[in-house]
Structure formats: structure tokens, C-alpha cells
Amino acid sequence: MHTPGTEAPGAEVYGANGGVGAAAKQVAEHAGAIARLEAELASLELKQKITVLGVGIGLGAGAAVSALYMLGFLLATIAAVLAIFLDTWLALLIVTVGLLVIAGILGLLAKRSIQKGTPPVPEQAIAEAKLTTEAVKR
């Protein structure tokens, strides 16, 4: 018979108050604490990444606005160079028609791309799922 001073080796693993149930409860509590800490770590990491992503998006938007202004000044420069050889109105008209042609080509390419992408249904995945279902039924 074991007395409090002469416990069997390894008895401390089971907890001071008795048995496997207490040890299981402690393991469950520790696992819950670890899970909460991991969730908190994931949340903090996501917040940090979202902040960095937001800064990146803001900087990218600033770069896009600057590029848009740069494009406007480039077109004004082209019109000014053409105005050396032609009347000003004709130089501006040539630049405007050039922009219209570029916009038209980009619009047609966009339309073709959108038509290829619609409807947005994962056809290959659906076909594979059907093949898998048929294989499982056999």
C-alpha cells in the first residue's frame, strides 16, 4: 500500500489529486490555451500583414496617379512638338485621334478577354469531379 510519502514512480504524471482524469483535464486545458495563443498569434500576424498590404496599396495608388499625370504631360509634349510643324489645333487633333485608336484597341482586347472568361464556372474542376464520382460508383 502506498502512503503519501511513498508514491509509486511516475505518479506525479497523473496529477496530485488523482488519476488519469485530472491529467487529461490538464492536457485539455493546456491544449485549449495553446490553441487560443496560436489564434491570437495568427490574428496579430494578419493585422500586421494587412497594415503592410494597405501601405503597399496606398503607395501603388500614388504611383498610378503620378503615372497618369506623367502620361498627360507626355501627350502634351507630343502635341507641342507637332505644333512646331503643324497648326496647334491639328497637332492636338492628331494626339486625340491616336488616343482614340489606342482606347479602341484596348477596349476590343478587353471585350475578347471578358468573353473568354465568362461564365466564371470552373469547368475543368466540374469535369474532374464528375469523373471521380463515376469512378467511385464503379
N, C-alpha and C positions, 0 to 999 in steps of 0.2 A: 504494500500500500504506500502510496506517495504522500508525503507530508509537504506543507508549503515550502520547507527548506530543501526538500529532495525531489524536485520535479524531474521528470524524465528528460533526457536530452532532446532538444528541438521543440519543447513545449512552448517556448516563447514565441514560436512562429504562429501558434494558434491564438494568441492574444491572452491578455491577463485574465479576462473574465470568462473565458470558456469557449473553447472549441472552434470548430471549423466555421460555424455560423458567424461568429464575431469576426473572424479573419476574412470571410467572404464579404461581410459588410464593409470592412475597412478597404478591401480591394475595390469594391464597387464605388465607395466614396472617393478613393484616390483616382480611379478611372474617370469619374464624373468631374473631379477638379481638373484633371489633365485635359479633358475634353473642353471644359469651359475656358481654360487658359489658351488652348490651341485656337478656339473660336475667337477669343479676344485678340490673339496674335494675328490671325487672318484678317480680322476687321481693321486692326491698326495698319497692317501691310497694305490692304486695299485702299484705305484712306490716303496713305502716303502715295501710292501709285496713281490714284485718281487726281491728287493735287499736282503731281508732276505731269500727268497727262493733260490736265487743264492748262497748266502753264505752257506746255508744248503747243496745244491747240491755239491759245491766245497769240503766241509768237508766230505760228503759222498763218493765222488770220492777218496779223500785222504785215507779214511778208507778202501775202496775197494782195492786200490793199496797196502796198508800195509798188508791187509789180504792175498792178492795174494803172496806177499813176504813171509809172515808167512807160508803159505801153502808149498811154495818151501822149506823153511828151515825144516818144519816138515817132508816132504818127504825125504830130505837129511838125517835127523836124523834117520828115519826108515831104510834107506839104510845103514847107518853107523852101526846101531845096528845089522842088518842082516849080515853085513860084519864081525862081530866078530865071527860068527858061520859058515859062508859060504865064498866062494871067493867073492871078491868085484864085479866082473862082474856079478855074479849070483844074488847078493843082488840088484844091480841096475836093472837087468832084471826083477826080481820079482816085484819091485816097479813100473816099467814101465808097466808090464802086468796088475797090479792092477789098475793103472790109465786108461789103455785102456778099461778094463771092466767097470769101473765107467763111463767113457765117452760114451761108447756104450749104457749103460742102460739109461743114461740121454738123449742121442740122440733119443732113441726109445720112451721114455716118451714125449719128445718134439714133435716128429712127430705125435704121437697119439693125443696130445693136439691140435696141429695145425689143424689136420684133423677134429676134433670135432668142431673147431671154424670157419671153412670155409664152405661156403662163409659167409662173415660177413654181413648177412642180418637179420634185426630184425623180425624174423618170427612170434613171438607172437604178436608184435605190428601190423603187417600187418593183421593178422587174426582178431584181435580185431577191427581194422579199417573197415574191410570188414563186420563184424557182425554189427557194428554201422551204416554203410551205409545202410545195408539191413533193419535194424530196423527203420531208418529214412524214407526210401522209403515206408514202410508199413504205 
